[in-house]
Every structure is written in structure tokens, then in C-alpha cells.
Amino acid sequence: MTDGLRRVRTLLRYPFAALFIVVGISHFTQKEGFLRIMPPAIPYPEQIVAVTGVIESGLGAMLLLPKTRKWAAWALIPTLIAVFPANIYAALTAGTPNEAMPGVPPLLAWLRLPLQPLLVAWAWWYTRE
């Protein structure tokens, strides 16, 4: 990896970590929104929202620490995959009477889906030396 690319990766680590810290905290400050996007078939939605909030914010913080950065990046990959069904549910219900994200245009709900693989790839980038 070139020095320039290494610098870019280092600079992008801060907004990437901040994304997870902020989203993780928002699991508590905006809990109702996260509960709405939980597919009805998933048990214990309140507990899952809380646990994923702790995991996301914790892993985001760990991305900032050199000793835990690589481990956090590896742990973010299955975390992002695990929360993907909530994004699918939100997209499938968008624009319906029981929509999971009221007020969000259906197109935006669907556009969130391709972002998840990009976030997985971004996390994977930090698993490399």
C-alpha cells in the first residue's frame, strides 16, 4: 500500500469510527426508530436494539485504538451482516400502512441496502495491515 493510500485510510478511519459510535448511541436516544425496523419475527427486540447499540458504539471506539483496531474491524463485519435484515424489513415496508420508517421516501429506504456491503468492505479494509 502506498503512503498516500495509507494516509487516506487513516483519515477515513475517524468518520468510519464516528459513524458507529453515533449510530450505537442513537440505539438509546432514538430507540423507537430502531424498534420499528426490527422484523416482527425477531424475538426480544428491545434487548437486541440495546445490545447492538453497545456493540456498534464499542466497536466504533475500538477502531480508534491501535491495539484493538483490527479486531474491531473483523467484529464489525458480522455485526453489519446481522443487522441487515432490519434494513431489508424497512425497505420492504416503505410506503405501506405499516412502514418501519415513517416519513422516509421508499426510494431512500431501498438505497440504504447497497450501503451495507460498502460498509462491510470499508470494515474489511481495516483488517489489512
C-alpha positions as CSV (number, residue, x, y, z in Angstrom):
1,M,0.0,0.0,0.0
2,T,1.3,3.4,-0.9
3,D,1.9,6.1,1.7
4,G,-0.8,8.2,0.1
5,L,-3.4,5.4,0.3
6,R,-2.3,4.6,3.9
7,R,-2.9,8.3,4.8
8,V,-6.3,8.2,3.2
9,R,-7.2,5.0,5.1
10,T,-6.1,6.6,8.3
11,L,-8.1,9.8,7.7
12,L,-11.2,7.8,6.8
13,R,-11.0,5.7,9.9
14,Y,-12.2,8.7,12.0
15,P,-15.5,9.2,10.2
16,F,-16.0,5.5,10.0
17,A,-15.5,5.0,13.7
18,A,-17.7,8.1,14.4
19,L,-20.5,6.6,12.3
20,F,-20.6,3.5,14.5
21,I,-20.2,5.4,17.8
22,V,-23.0,7.8,16.9
23,V,-25.3,5.1,15.5
24,G,-24.6,2.9,18.5
25,I,-25.6,5.7,20.9
26,S,-28.7,6.5,18.9
27,H,-29.9,3.0,19.6
28,F,-30.6,4.5,23.1
29,T,-31.5,8.1,22.2
30,Q,-33.8,7.1,19.3
31,K,-34.8,3.6,20.4
32,E,-38.3,3.8,18.9
33,G,-36.9,4.2,15.4
34,F,-34.7,1.1,15.8
35,L,-37.6,-0.9,17.3
36,R,-39.8,0.0,14.3
37,I,-37.3,-1.5,11.8
38,M,-36.9,-4.8,13.7
39,P,-38.6,-7.5,11.7
40,P,-41.6,-8.9,13.7
41,A,-40.2,-12.4,13.7
42,I,-37.2,-11.4,15.7
43,P,-37.7,-12.0,19.4
44,Y,-36.7,-9.6,22.2
45,P,-36.4,-6.5,20.0
46,E,-35.7,-4.1,22.9
47,Q,-32.8,-6.2,24.1
48,I,-31.4,-6.7,20.7
49,V,-31.6,-2.9,20.0
50,A,-29.7,-2.3,23.2
51,V,-27.1,-4.9,22.7
52,T,-26.4,-3.9,19.1
53,G,-26.1,-0.3,20.3
54,V,-23.5,-1.2,22.8
55,I,-21.7,-3.4,20.2
56,E,-21.7,-0.8,17.5
57,S,-20.6,2.1,19.7
58,G,-17.9,-0.1,21.4
59,L,-16.5,-1.4,18.1
60,G,-16.5,2.2,16.7
61,A,-14.4,3.3,19.7
62,M,-12.1,0.3,19.4
63,L,-11.4,1.3,15.7
64,L,-9.6,4.3,17.1
65,L,-7.2,2.3,19.3
66,P,-4.2,0.8,17.5
67,K,-4.2,-2.4,19.7
68,T,-7.9,-3.2,19.0
69,R,-8.4,-1.7,15.5
70,K,-8.0,-4.9,13.5
71,W,-10.1,-7.0,15.9
72,A,-12.9,-4.3,15.9
73,A,-12.9,-4.2,12.1
74,W,-13.3,-8.0,11.9
75,A,-16.1,-7.9,14.5
76,L,-17.9,-5.2,12.6
77,I,-18.3,-7.4,9.5
78,P,-20.6,-10.0,11.1
79,T,-22.3,-7.2,13.0
80,L,-23.2,-5.4,9.8
81,I,-24.4,-8.7,8.3
82,A,-26.5,-9.4,11.4
83,V,-28.3,-6.0,11.3
84,F,-29.0,-6.2,7.5
85,P,-32.4,-7.9,7.9
86,A,-33.7,-4.8,9.7
87,N,-32.7,-2.7,6.7
88,I,-34.4,-5.2,4.4
89,Y,-37.6,-5.1,6.5
90,A,-37.5,-1.2,6.5
91,A,-37.3,-1.3,2.7
92,L,-40.0,-3.9,2.2
93,T,-42.4,-1.9,4.4
94,A,-41.6,1.5,3.0
95,G,-44.6,3.3,1.6
96,T,-47.1,0.8,3.2
97,P,-49.5,1.4,6.0
98,N,-47.2,-0.3,8.5
99,E,-44.0,1.2,7.2
100,A,-41.0,0.8,9.5
101,M,-39.5,4.2,8.7
102,P,-42.5,6.7,8.5
103,G,-41.7,9.8,6.5
104,V,-38.8,8.2,4.7
105,P,-39.4,8.0,1.0
106,P,-39.4,4.4,-0.2
107,L,-36.5,5.1,-2.6
108,L,-34.3,6.1,0.3
109,A,-35.2,3.0,2.2
110,W,-34.2,0.9,-0.7
111,L,-31.0,2.9,-1.3
112,R,-29.8,2.0,2.2
113,L,-29.5,-1.6,1.1
114,P,-26.4,-1.3,-1.1
115,L,-24.7,0.8,1.5
116,Q,-24.4,-2.2,3.8
117,P,-22.0,-4.1,1.5
118,L,-19.9,-0.9,1.2
119,L,-19.7,-0.6,5.0
120,V,-18.6,-4.3,5.2
121,A,-15.9,-3.6,2.6
122,W,-14.8,-0.5,4.5
123,A,-14.5,-2.5,7.7
124,W,-12.6,-5.2,5.8
125,W,-10.2,-2.5,4.7
126,Y,-9.2,-2.0,8.3
127,T,-8.5,-5.7,8.8
128,R,-5.5,-5.4,6.5
129,E,-2.1,-4.2,7.7
